[in-house]
Amino acid sequence: MNLVQRLQDALVAVYDLGGPVVAVLLATSVVTASLVLYKIWQFRAAGVGRHKVLAQAVDAWDLGDRARAAMLIDQSRSYLAPVIRQACGDPESFRAERADAEAEDRFARLERGLSALDIISQLAPLLGLFGTVLGMIDAFRALQNAGTSVDPSLLAGGIWVALLTTAAGLAVAMPTSLILNWFEARMRRDRVFANRALRVVFAPEAGTPEGTARLRAHGT
């Protein structure tokens, strides 16, 4: 028996045991795992959460060291580096609203697919509950058809098979919700960083009389 045949037999066994709801949840889990792996790769490739060099560039800009800031921006691999580079290149023509829009566009690209994970995390338990209700209906129907010769094992077997769908739904929903919250937390941190970085670029401390005096007092 080859691998494909074994896989087919396993899928048929799952369908026979839990019905179409478990089959749907199994397919959903495959889609979810694929989407999560893709988002992890996308976040890693974009450098989500890795803005150390870019933060140093923003600090250098804040202190008035434009040459060092430009050098560090060129070294940064953060997906926000092009936005900061544009803002530093000509802060007068590249308005703050435009910079915010450019940063938000990059956030939106990275957040594509997260809504699908949110839908899965909410619908998977409901699908499991739906399968449980259908299973309980079948179990009590079988009990009714048995008439006076009721076999307790008939009801017990039907109930545990019905509850299997609830367990499957929770097994899909819980890790999906956990991973979704992790993705969203990383994006929230990046938004905070981008907001601060752009505000610093457009209003550096070195550009104000108070800031200049304070920087000179510190020997900068």
GROMACS elastic network, one bead per residue, 0.5 to 0.9 nm:
[ bonds ]
;  ai    aj funct       b0    kb
    1     4     6  0.82595   500
    1     5     6  0.61964   500
    1     6     6  0.67480   500
    2     5     6  0.54398   500
    2     6     6  0.63951   500
    2     7     6  0.87889   500
    3     6     6  0.50959   500
    3     7     6  0.61598   500
    3     8     6  0.86370   500
    4     7     6  0.50857   500
    4     8     6  0.62040   500
    4     9     6  0.86448   500
    5     8     6  0.50668   500
    5     9     6  0.61660   500
    5    10     6  0.85897   500
    6     9     6  0.50767   500
    6    10     6  0.61358   500
    6    11     6  0.86399   500
    7    10     6  0.50629   500
    7    11     6  0.62195   500
    7    12     6  0.86256   500
    8    11     6  0.51386   500
    8    12     6  0.61848   500
    8    13     6  0.85919   500
    9    12     6  0.50817   500
    9    13     6  0.61357   500
    9    14     6  0.86485   500
   10    13     6  0.50509   500
   10    14     6  0.62199   500
   10    15     6  0.86296   500
   11    14     6  0.50606   500
   11    15     6  0.61559   500
   11    16     6  0.85690   500
   11    23     6  0.77594   500
   12    15     6  0.50402   500
   12    16     6  0.60779   500
   12    17     6  0.85200   500
   13    16     6  0.50802   500
   13    17     6  0.60690   500
   13    18     6  0.86090   500
   14    17     6  0.51142   500
   14    18     6  0.60122   500
   14    19     6  0.73641   500
   14    20     6  0.89959   500
   14    22     6  0.71660   500
   14    23     6  0.69008   500
   14    26     6  0.89372   500
   15    18     6  0.54704   500
   15    20     6  0.60287   500
   15    21     6  0.83233   500
   15    22     6  0.67262   500
   15    23     6  0.57671   500
   16    19     6  0.56039   500
   16    20     6  0.84462   500
   17    22     6  0.84058   500
   17   161     6  0.67750   500
   17   164     6  0.86742   500
   18    21     6  0.68180   500
   18    22     6  0.52158   500
   18    23     6  0.74809   500
   18   131     6  0.80205   500
   18   135     6  0.84480   500
   18   161     6  0.62926   500
   18   162     6  0.71365   500
   18   164     6  0.66661   500
   18   165     6  0.63599   500
   19    22     6  0.58073   500
   19    23     6  0.66644   500
   19   131     6  0.79175   500
   19   135     6  0.86569   500
   19   165     6  0.85655   500
   20    24     6  0.61391   500
   20    25     6  0.86056   500
   20   131     6  0.82607   500
   21    24     6  0.50732   500
   21    25     6  0.62036   500
   21    26     6  0.85547   500
   21   127     6  0.67573   500
   21   128     6  0.70299   500
   21   130     6  0.79124   500
   21   131     6  0.55863   500
   21   165     6  0.68491   500
   22    26     6  0.59997   500
   22    27     6  0.85673   500
   22   127     6  0.86645   500
   22   128     6  0.76384   500
   22   131     6  0.76478   500
   22   164     6  0.81647   500
   22   165     6  0.57928   500
   22   168     6  0.68109   500
   22   169     6  0.80849   500
   23    26     6  0.50302   500
   23    27     6  0.62679   500
   23    28     6  0.85334   500
   24    27     6  0.51379   500
   24    28     6  0.60734   500
   24    29     6  0.86121   500
   24   127     6  0.86561   500
   25    29     6  0.60842   500
   25    30     6  0.86860   500
   25   124     6  0.69919   500
   25   127     6  0.76895   500
   25   128     6  0.79551   500
   25   165     6  0.84278   500
   25   168     6  0.69378   500
   25   169     6  0.66060   500
   25   172     6  0.73389   500
   26    29     6  0.51117   500
   26    30     6  0.64931   500
   26    31     6  0.88514   500
   26   168     6  0.81431   500
   26   172     6  0.84425   500
   27    30     6  0.51850   500
   27    31     6  0.63951   500
   27    32     6  0.86350   500
   28    31     6  0.50918   500
   28    32     6  0.60173   500
   28    33     6  0.85535   500
   28   120     6  0.77340   500
   28   124     6  0.83605   500
   28   172     6  0.79418   500
   29    33     6  0.60547   500
   29    34     6  0.85408   500
   29   120     6  0.89848   500
   29   172     6  0.60408   500
   30    33     6  0.52111   500
   30    34     6  0.62413   500
   30    35     6  0.86481   500
   31    34     6  0.51683   500
   31    35     6  0.61577   500
   31    36     6  0.86063   500
   32    35     6  0.51048   500
   32    36     6  0.60628   500
   32    37     6  0.85855   500
   32   116     6  0.86045   500
   32   117     6  0.69639   500
   32   120     6  0.78412   500
   32   172     6  0.84348   500
   32   176     6  0.74273   500
   33    36     6  0.51364   500
   33    37     6  0.61878   500
   33    38     6  0.85936   500
   33   176     6  0.87252   500
   34    37     6  0.52633   500
   34    38     6  0.62199   500
   34    39     6  0.87120   500
   35    38     6  0.50610   500
   35    39     6  0.61561   500
   35    40     6  0.86088   500
   35   113     6  0.73174   500
   35   114     6  0.88826   500
   35   116     6  0.88706   500
   35   117     6  0.81314   500
   36    39     6  0.51250   500
   36    40     6  0.61577   500
   36    41     6  0.86271   500
   36   113     6  0.89087   500
   36   117     6  0.83612   500
   36   176     6  0.84988   500
   36   179     6  0.78570   500
   36   180     6  0.87236   500
   37    40     6  0.51374   500
   37    41     6  0.62579   500
   37    42     6  0.85891   500
   38    41     6  0.51297   500
   38    42     6  0.60677   500
   38    43     6  0.85880   500
   39    43     6  0.59484   500
   39    44     6  0.83689   500
   39   110     6  0.79128   500
   39   111     6  0.87405   500
   39   112     6  0.88684   500
   39   113     6  0.78911   500
   39   114     6  0.85671   500
   39   183     6  0.85067   500
   40    43     6  0.52078   500
   40    44     6  0.61108   500
   40    45     6  0.85495   500
   40   183     6  0.86778   500
   41    44     6  0.51196   500
   41    45     6  0.60289   500
   41    46     6  0.85441   500
   42    45     6  0.51227   500
   42    46     6  0.60870   500
   42    47     6  0.84742   500
   42    48     6  0.86866   500
   42   110     6  0.73562   500
   43    46     6  0.51985   500
   43    47     6  0.60330   500
   43    48     6  0.52281   500
   43    49     6  0.84963   500
   43   110     6  0.71439   500
   43   183     6  0.88161   500
   44    47     6  0.51276   500
   44    48     6  0.63050   500
   44    49     6  0.88539   500
   44    50     6  0.89000   500
   45    48     6  0.79254   500
   45    79     6  0.88859   500
   46    50     6  0.88836   500
   46    77     6  0.76522   500
   46    78     6  0.63070   500
   46    79     6  0.53499   500
   46    80     6  0.88724   500
   46   110     6  0.84452   500
   47    50     6  0.52097   500
   47    51     6  0.74653   500
   47    77     6  0.65992   500
   47    78     6  0.50707   500
   47    79     6  0.63596   500
   47    80     6  0.89564   500
   48    51     6  0.76760   500
   48    78     6  0.70680   500
   48    79     6  0.74750   500
   48   110     6  0.89376   500
   48   186     6  0.72642   500
   48   187     6  0.76280   500
   48   190     6  0.71608   500
   49    52     6  0.86274   500
   49    78     6  0.84156   500
   49   186     6  0.65084   500
   49   187     6  0.80286   500
   49   189     6  0.74039   500
   49   190     6  0.62655   500
   50    53     6  0.81774   500
   50    54     6  0.85971   500
   50    77     6  0.82860   500
   50    78     6  0.65841   500
   51    54     6  0.50599   500
   51    55     6  0.58346   500
   51    56     6  0.85315   500
   51    76     6  0.74875   500
   51    77     6  0.80322   500
   51    78     6  0.59182   500
   51    79     6  0.89482   500
   51    80     6  0.83796   500
   51    81     6  0.87948   500
   51   190     6  0.86793   500
   51   193     6  0.84724   500
   52    55     6  0.51056   500
   52    56     6  0.63413   500
   52    57     6  0.87426   500
   52    76     6  0.82018   500
   52    78     6  0.89227   500
   53    56     6  0.50667   500
   53    57     6  0.63074   500
   53    58     6  0.87782   500
   53    72     6  0.61670   500
   53    73     6  0.72802   500
   53    75     6  0.72652   500
   53    76     6  0.55052   500
   53    77     6  0.83219   500
   53    78     6  0.84487   500
   54    58     6  0.62831   500
   54    59     6  0.86591   500
   54    69     6  0.85058   500
   54    72     6  0.65296   500
   54    73     6  0.57778   500
   54    74     6  0.89508   500
   54    75     6  0.82392   500
   54    76     6  0.56729   500
   54    77     6  0.82968   500
   54    78     6  0.71463   500
   54    80     6  0.82792   500
   54    81     6  0.67523   500
   54    84     6  0.84376   500
   54   197     6  0.88147   500
   55    58     6  0.50654   500
   55    59     6  0.62240   500
   55    60     6  0.86086   500
   55    72     6  0.89659   500
   55   193     6  0.83795   500
   55   197     6  0.74582   500
   56    59     6  0.50361   500
   56    60     6  0.61447   500
   56    61     6  0.85987   500
   56    69     6  0.75534   500
   56    72     6  0.71308   500
   56    73     6  0.87014   500
   57    60     6  0.50371   500
   57    61     6  0.61856   500
   57    62     6  0.85708   500
   57    65     6  0.89749   500
   57    66     6  0.87592   500
   57    68     6  0.69396   500
   57    70     6  0.70640   500
   57    71     6  0.78057   500
   57    72     6  0.51640   500
   57    73     6  0.58864   500
   57    76     6  0.87571   500
   58    61     6  0.50138   500
   58    62     6  0.61278   500
   58    63     6  0.86929   500
   58    69     6  0.65304   500
   58    72     6  0.88173   500
   58    73     6  0.84513   500
   58    84     6  0.83233   500
   58   197     6  0.61204   500
   58   198     6  0.85252   500
   58   200     6  0.70165   500
   58   201     6  0.68972   500
   59    63     6  0.63356   500
   59    64     6  0.87644   500
   59    65     6  0.87494   500
   59    69     6  0.78048   500
   59   197     6  0.86368   500
   59   200     6  0.82259   500
   60    63     6  0.51136   500
   60    64     6  0.63546   500
   60    65     6  0.51639   500
   60    66     6  0.68873   500
   60    67     6  0.86082   500
   60    68     6  0.63799   500
   60    69     6  0.51932   500
   60    70     6  0.89867   500
   60    72     6  0.88109   500
   61    64     6  0.50300   500
   61    65     6  0.53997   500
   61    66     6  0.54742   500
   61    67     6  0.85314   500
   61    68     6  0.78180   500
   61    69     6  0.53776   500
   61    70     6  0.83985   500
   61    88     6  0.82175   500
   61   200     6  0.79019   500
   61   201     6  0.67918   500
   61   204     6  0.69501   500
   61   205     6  0.88423   500
   61   206     6  0.82446   500
   62    65     6  0.75217   500
   62    66     6  0.87394   500
   62    69     6  0.89443   500
   62   200     6  0.62456   500
   62   201     6  0.69407   500
   62   203     6  0.81323   500
   62   205     6  0.54394   500
   62   206     6  0.59422   500
   62   207     6  0.81895   500
   63    66     6  0.84029   500
   63   204     6  0.73482   500
   63   205     6  0.66416   500
   63   206     6  0.53912   500
   63   207     6  0.87636   500
   63   211     6  0.88499   500
   63   212     6  0.86676   500
   63   215     6  0.74004   500
   63   220     6  0.75753   500
   64    67     6  0.88901   500
   64    69     6  0.86680   500
   64   204     6  0.76456   500
   64   205     6  0.80225   500
   64   206     6  0.53624   500
   64   207     6  0.76230   500
   64   220     6  0.89929   500
   65    68     6  0.56635   500
   65    69     6  0.62614   500
   65    70     6  0.88453   500
   66    69     6  0.50162   500
   66    70     6  0.61583   500
   66    71     6  0.86448   500
   66    88     6  0.85185   500
   67    70     6  0.52354   500
   67    71     6  0.62751   500
   67    72     6  0.87238   500
   68    71     6  0.50581   500
   68    72     6  0.61435   500
   68    73     6  0.85433   500
   69    72     6  0.52444   500
   69    73     6  0.61373   500
   69    74     6  0.87056   500
   69    88     6  0.86683   500
   70    73     6  0.51449   500
   70    74     6  0.63289   500
   70    75     6  0.87693   500
   70    85     6  0.74573   500
   70    88     6  0.79936   500
   70    89     6  0.87364   500
   71    74     6  0.52816   500
   71    75     6  0.64438   500
   71    76     6  0.88997   500
   72    76     6  0.61854   500
   73    76     6  0.51682   500
   73    77     6  0.83868   500
   73    78     6  0.89314   500
   73    81     6  0.60660   500
   73    82     6  0.82442   500
   73    84     6  0.76408   500
   73    85     6  0.65734   500
   74    77     6  0.80537   500
   74    81     6  0.77480   500
   74    82     6  0.89213   500
   74    85     6  0.81701   500
   76    79     6  0.86301   500
   76    80     6  0.89791   500
   76    81     6  0.64407   500
   77    80     6  0.83807   500
   77    81     6  0.69651   500
   78    81     6  0.53669   500
   78    82     6  0.83857   500
   79    82     6  0.69475   500
   79    83     6  0.82797   500
   79   106     6  0.75249   500
   80    83     6  0.54449   500
   80    84     6  0.64500   500
   80    85     6  0.86906   500
   80   103     6  0.67558   500
   80   106     6  0.76888   500
   80   194     6  0.74432   500
   81    84     6  0.51443   500
   81    85     6  0.59528   500
   81    86     6  0.85985   500
   82    86     6  0.61667   500
   82    87     6  0.86052   500
   83    86     6  0.52417   500
   83    87     6  0.62647   500
   83    88     6  0.86459   500
   83    99     6  0.64435   500
   83   100     6  0.87417   500
   83   102     6  0.65726   500
   83   103     6  0.65005   500
   83   198     6  0.86577   500
   84    87     6  0.50337   500
   84    88     6  0.60372   500
   84    89     6  0.84019   500
   84    99     6  0.80347   500
   84   194     6  0.86960   500
   84   197     6  0.76468   500
   84   198     6  0.68862   500
   84   201     6  0.76948   500
   85    88     6  0.51481   500
   85    89     6  0.59179   500
   85    90     6  0.89043   500
   86    89     6  0.50227   500
   86    90     6  0.66862   500
   86    91     6  0.78124   500
   86    94     6  0.70087   500
   86    99     6  0.81173   500
   87    90     6  0.58696   500
   87    91     6  0.50733   500
   87    92     6  0.85003   500
   87    93     6  0.86329   500
   87    94     6  0.58116   500
   87    95     6  0.77745   500
   87    96     6  0.80486   500
   87    99     6  0.67855   500
   87   198     6  0.74869   500
   87   201     6  0.67867   500
   87   202     6  0.74778   500
   88    91     6  0.57224   500
   88    94     6  0.86831   500
   88   201     6  0.63660   500
   88   202     6  0.80602   500
   89    94     6  0.83328   500
   90    93     6  0.57621   500
   90    94     6  0.59911   500
   90    95     6  0.89233   500
   91    94     6  0.51886   500
   91    95     6  0.65637   500
   91    96     6  0.81050   500
   91   201     6  0.75584   500
   91   202     6  0.61780   500
   92    95     6  0.64641   500
   92   202     6  0.84597   500
   94    97     6  0.84023   500
   94    98     6  0.64877   500
   94    99     6  0.68508   500
   95    98     6  0.52957   500
   95    99     6  0.63612   500
   95   100     6  0.87660   500
   95   202     6  0.84244   500
   96    99     6  0.50177   500
   96   100     6  0.61401   500
   96   101     6  0.85735   500
   96   198     6  0.73949   500
   96   199     6  0.79373   500
   96   202     6  0.70564   500
   97   100     6  0.51338   500
   97   101     6  0.62120   500
   97   102     6  0.87030   500
   98   101     6  0.50276   500
   98   102     6  0.61937   500
   98   103     6  0.86651   500
   99   102     6  0.50921   500
   99   103     6  0.62163   500
   99   104     6  0.85235   500
   99   198     6  0.73569   500
  100   103     6  0.51721   500
  100   104     6  0.60501   500
  100   105     6  0.85809   500
  100   194     6  0.83730   500
  100   195     6  0.76803   500
  100   198     6  0.77718   500
  101   104     6  0.50206   500
  101   105     6  0.61241   500
  101   106     6  0.87841   500
  102   105     6  0.51396   500
  102   106     6  0.66076   500
  102   107     6  0.88635   500
  103   106     6  0.52467   500
  103   107     6  0.63639   500
  103   108     6  0.87462   500
  103   191     6  0.84029   500
  103   194     6  0.72620   500
  103   195     6  0.88728   500
  104   108     6  0.60990   500
  104   109     6  0.86965   500
  104   191     6  0.83054   500
  105   108     6  0.50786   500
  105   109     6  0.64297   500
  105   110     6  0.88981   500
  106   109     6  0.52143   500
  106   110     6  0.65224   500
  106   111     6  0.87434   500
  107   110     6  0.52434   500
  107   111     6  0.61684   500
  107   112     6  0.88670   500
  107   187     6  0.73566   500
  107   190     6  0.85195   500
  107   191     6  0.79133   500
  108   111     6  0.50271   500
  108   112     6  0.63574   500
  109   112     6  0.55392   500
  110   113     6  0.82304   500
  110   114     6  0.86323   500
  110   187     6  0.83794   500
  111   114     6  0.55543   500
  111   115     6  0.78673   500
  111   183     6  0.84480   500
  111   184     6  0.81685   500
  111   187     6  0.79533   500
  112   115     6  0.70283   500
  112   116     6  0.83526   500
  113   116     6  0.51884   500
  113   117     6  0.66442   500
  113   118     6  0.88398   500
  114   117     6  0.50623   500
  114   118     6  0.62669   500
  114   119     6  0.87236   500
  114   180     6  0.67511   500
  114   183     6  0.79204   500
  114   184     6  0.81254   500
  115   119     6  0.62290   500
  115   120     6  0.86520   500
  115   180     6  0.89723   500
  116   119     6  0.50821   500
  116   120     6  0.62277   500
  116   121     6  0.86308   500
  117   120     6  0.50660   500
  117   121     6  0.61051   500
  117   122     6  0.86545   500
  117   176     6  0.64932   500
  117   177     6  0.74976   500
  117   179     6  0.87154   500
  117   180     6  0.64825   500
  118   121     6  0.51853   500
  118   122     6  0.63622   500
  118   123     6  0.86660   500
  118   176     6  0.78563   500
  118   177     6  0.69998   500
  118   180     6  0.69188   500
  119   122     6  0.52558   500
  119   123     6  0.59884   500
  119   124     6  0.83143   500
  120   123     6  0.51673   500
  120   124     6  0.56183   500
  120   125     6  0.88216   500
  120   172     6  0.80754   500
  120   173     6  0.67186   500
  120   176     6  0.74113   500
  120   177     6  0.84785   500
  121   124     6  0.57717   500
  121   125     6  0.74984   500
  121   169     6  0.89894   500
  121   170     6  0.87197   500
  121   172     6  0.72589   500
  121   174     6  0.69454   500
  121   175     6  0.83273   500
  121   176     6  0.56297   500
  121   177     6  0.53771   500
  121   180     6  0.85843   500
  122   125     6  0.65536   500
  122   126     6  0.72476   500
  122   173     6  0.68950   500
  122   177     6  0.82979   500
  123   126     6  0.50922   500
  123   127     6  0.60648   500
  123   128     6  0.85987   500
  123   169     6  0.83345   500
  123   173     6  0.78691   500
  124   127     6  0.50805   500
  124   128     6  0.62281   500
  124   129     6  0.86536   500
  124   166     6  0.87932   500
  124   168     6  0.82582   500
  124   170     6  0.67825   500
  124   171     6  0.86181   500
  124   172     6  0.63668   500
  124   173     6  0.54972   500
  125   129     6  0.61216   500
  125   130     6  0.84934   500
  125   165     6  0.88316   500
  125   166     6  0.65309   500
  125   167     6  0.83614   500
  125   168     6  0.81378   500
  125   170     6  0.53460   500
  125   171     6  0.85974   500
  125   172     6  0.79599   500
  125   173     6  0.63379   500
  125   174     6  0.89733   500
  126   130     6  0.60160   500
  126   131     6  0.85630   500
  126   166     6  0.81727   500
  126   169     6  0.73055   500
  127   131     6  0.62039   500
  127   132     6  0.85993   500
  127   165     6  0.77765   500
  127   166     6  0.76800   500
  127   169     6  0.63735   500
  128   131     6  0.51167   500
  128   132     6  0.62431   500
  128   133     6  0.87572   500
  128   162     6  0.89984   500
  128   163     6  0.81197   500
  128   164     6  0.79862   500
  128   167     6  0.69558   500
  128   168     6  0.63875   500
  128   170     6  0.73176   500
  129   133     6  0.62466   500
  129   134     6  0.86614   500
  129   162     6  0.89031   500
  129   163     6  0.81058   500
  129   165     6  0.68547   500
  129   166     6  0.51843   500
  129   167     6  0.89116   500
  129   169     6  0.76078   500
  130   133     6  0.51780   500
  130   134     6  0.63255   500
  130   135     6  0.86073   500
  130   165     6  0.80840   500
  130   166     6  0.80782   500
  131   134     6  0.50941   500
  131   135     6  0.60558   500
  131   136     6  0.85820   500
  131   162     6  0.65648   500
  131   163     6  0.80040   500
  131   164     6  0.84616   500
  131   165     6  0.54667   500
  131   166     6  0.70910   500
  132   136     6  0.60856   500
  132   137     6  0.85613   500
  132   159     6  0.81682   500
  132   161     6  0.80941   500
  132   163     6  0.53143   500
  132   164     6  0.73760   500
  132   165     6  0.57672   500
  132   166     6  0.61245   500
  133   136     6  0.51225   500
  133   137     6  0.62224   500
  133   138     6  0.87294   500
  133   162     6  0.72169   500
  133   163     6  0.87241   500
  134   137     6  0.51280   500
  134   138     6  0.63885   500
  134   139     6  0.86967   500
  134   162     6  0.73558   500
  135   138     6  0.51309   500
  135   139     6  0.61318   500
  135   140     6  0.87057   500
  135   158     6  0.67160   500
  135   159     6  0.69974   500
  135   160     6  0.89330   500
  135   161     6  0.70254   500
  135   163     6  0.78113   500
  135   165     6  0.86637   500
  136   140     6  0.61294   500
  136   141     6  0.83743   500
  136   155     6  0.89117   500
  136   158     6  0.68372   500
  136   159     6  0.60907   500
  136   161     6  0.88495   500
  136   162     6  0.59990   500
  136   163     6  0.85271   500
  137   140     6  0.53562   500
  137   141     6  0.60539   500
  137   142     6  0.86060   500
  138   142     6  0.61255   500
  138   143     6  0.85520   500
  138   158     6  0.74249   500
  138   162     6  0.88764   500
  139   142     6  0.51852   500
  139   143     6  0.62463   500
  139   144     6  0.86964   500
  139   154     6  0.75438   500
  139   155     6  0.58211   500
  139   156     6  0.84236   500
  139   157     6  0.81330   500
  139   159     6  0.65976   500
  139   162     6  0.82769   500
  140   144     6  0.60729   500
  140   145     6  0.85461   500
  140   155     6  0.70763   500
  140   158     6  0.82260   500
  141   144     6  0.50084   500
  141   145     6  0.61771   500
  141   146     6  0.85992   500
  142   145     6  0.50716   500
  142   146     6  0.62059   500
  142   154     6  0.76856   500
  142   155     6  0.78692   500
  142   158     6  0.86451   500
  143   146     6  0.51435   500
  143   147     6  0.70115   500
  143   150     6  0.66224   500
  143   151     6  0.80082   500
  143   152     6  0.88526   500
  143   154     6  0.71250   500
  143   155     6  0.65011   500
  144   147     6  0.55744   500
  144   148     6  0.86326   500
  144   150     6  0.84992   500
  145   148     6  0.89728   500
  146   149     6  0.57795   500
  146   150     6  0.57630   500
  146   151     6  0.79493   500
  147   150     6  0.64458   500
  150   153     6  0.87771   500
  150   154     6  0.78082   500
  150   155     6  0.86394   500
  151   154     6  0.53939   500
  151   155     6  0.72154   500
  152   155     6  0.54089   500
  152   156     6  0.62013   500
  152   157     6  0.85207   500
  153   157     6  0.57575   500
  153   158     6  0.83276   500
  154   157     6  0.53403   500
  154   158     6  0.62715   500
  154   159     6  0.87181   500
  155   158     6  0.51544   500
  155   159     6  0.61554   500
  155   160     6  0.88037   500
  156   159     6  0.51313   500
  156   160     6  0.63320   500
  156   161     6  0.86403   500
  157   160     6  0.54820   500
  157   161     6  0.62876   500
  157   162     6  0.86020   500
  158   161     6  0.52968   500
  158   162     6  0.61317   500
  158   163     6  0.87253   500
  159   163     6  0.61630   500
  159   164     6  0.85991   500
  160   163     6  0.50378   500
  160   164     6  0.61901   500
  161   164     6  0.51094   500
  161   165     6  0.74570   500
  162   165     6  0.59834   500
  162   166     6  0.75985   500
  163   166     6  0.52197   500
  163   167     6  0.64700   500
  163   168     6  0.86987   500
  164   167     6  0.51394   500
  164   168     6  0.61618   500
  164   169     6  0.86390   500
  165   169     6  0.60904   500
  165   170     6  0.86281   500
  166   169     6  0.50609   500
  166   170     6  0.62452   500
  166   171     6  0.85046   500
  167   170     6  0.51886   500
  167   171     6  0.60193   500
  167   172     6  0.86876   500
  168   172     6  0.63487   500
  168   173     6  0.86523   500
  169   172     6  0.52906   500
  169   173     6  0.61106   500
  169   174     6  0.86354   500
  170   174     6  0.57999   500
  170   175     6  0.86696   500
  171   174     6  0.59082   500
  171   175     6  0.70906   500
  171   176     6  0.88163   500
  172   175     6  0.63694   500
  172   176     6  0.63827   500
  172   177     6  0.88340   500
  173   176     6  0.51656   500
  173   177     6  0.60013   500
  173   178     6  0.86068   500
  174   177     6  0.52475   500
  174   178     6  0.62640   500
  174   179     6  0.87290   500
  175   179     6  0.60747   500
  175   180     6  0.84113   500
  176   179     6  0.52568   500
  176   180     6  0.60135   500
  176   181     6  0.86214   500
  177   180     6  0.50505   500
  177   181     6  0.62014   500
  177   182     6  0.86699   500
  178   181     6  0.52987   500
  178   182     6  0.64085   500
  178   183     6  0.88851   500
  179   182     6  0.50095   500
  179   183     6  0.62948   500
  179   184     6  0.86621   500
  180   183     6  0.51274   500
  180   184     6  0.61610   500
  180   185     6  0.85348   500
  181   184     6  0.50642   500
  181   185     6  0.59774   500
  181   186     6  0.86193   500
  182   185     6  0.51388   500
  182   186     6  0.63629   500
  182   187     6  0.87819   500
  183   186     6  0.53214   500
  183   187     6  0.64240   500
  183   188     6  0.87919   500
  184   187     6  0.50793   500
  184   188     6  0.61568   500
  184   189     6  0.87115   500
  185   188     6  0.50715   500
  185   189     6  0.63320   500
  185   190     6  0.87146   500
  186   189     6  0.52089   500
  186   190     6  0.63269   500
  186   191     6  0.87587   500
  187   190     6  0.50126   500
  187   191     6  0.62006   500
  187   192     6  0.87210   500
  188   191     6  0.50998   500
  188   192     6  0.63833   500
  188   193     6  0.87256   500
  189   192     6  0.51685   500
  189   193     6  0.62810   500
  189   194     6  0.86814   500
  190   194     6  0.60442   500
  190   195     6  0.84833   500
  191   194     6  0.50760   500
  191   195     6  0.60348   500
  191   196     6  0.85872   500
  192   195     6  0.52074   500
  192   196     6  0.62851   500
  192   197     6  0.85797   500
  193   196     6  0.52946   500
  193   197     6  0.60252   500
  193   198     6  0.86118   500
  194   197     6  0.50479   500
  194   198     6  0.60670   500
  194   199     6  0.84426   500
  195   198     6  0.54519   500
  195   199     6  0.61899   500
  195   200     6  0.86648   500
  196   199     6  0.51485   500
  196   200     6  0.61505   500
  196   201     6  0.86607   500
  197   200     6  0.51664   500
  197   201     6  0.62432   500
  197   202     6  0.87835   500
  198   202     6  0.61999   500
  198   203     6  0.83826   500
  199   202     6  0.53095   500
  199   203     6  0.58813   500
  199   204     6  0.77898   500
  200   203     6  0.50433   500
  200   205     6  0.74933   500
  201   204     6  0.56194   500
  203   206     6  0.85120   500
  203   207     6  0.69199   500
  203   208     6  0.82015   500
  204   207     6  0.53787   500
  204   208     6  0.74213   500
  204   211     6  0.83335   500
  205   208     6  0.57916   500
  205   209     6  0.85785   500
  205   210     6  0.79693   500
  205   212     6  0.70302   500
  205   214     6  0.89788   500
  205   215     6  0.84564   500
  206   209     6  0.76703   500
  206   210     6  0.83357   500
  206   211     6  0.51897   500
  206   213     6  0.85935   500
  206   214     6  0.87266   500
  206   215     6  0.71783   500
  207   210     6  0.86639   500
  207   211     6  0.68168   500
  207   212     6  0.67382   500
  208   211     6  0.50376   500
  208   212     6  0.59652   500
  208   213     6  0.85095   500
  209   212     6  0.50747   500
  209   213     6  0.61343   500
  209   214     6  0.85122   500
  210   213     6  0.52396   500
  210   214     6  0.61387   500
  210   215     6  0.85919   500
  211   214     6  0.50011   500
  211   215     6  0.60323   500
  211   216     6  0.85456   500
  212   215     6  0.50726   500
  212   216     6  0.61383   500
  212   217     6  0.85196   500
  212   220     6  0.89881   500
  213   216     6  0.51373   500
  213   217     6  0.61345   500
  213   218     6  0.87535   500
  214   217     6  0.50429   500
  214   218     6  0.64664   500
  214   219     6  0.88111   500
  214   220     6  0.88139   500
  215   218     6  0.51483   500
  215   219     6  0.63622   500
  215   220     6  0.52289   500
  216   220     6  0.53482   500
  217   220     6  0.75285   500
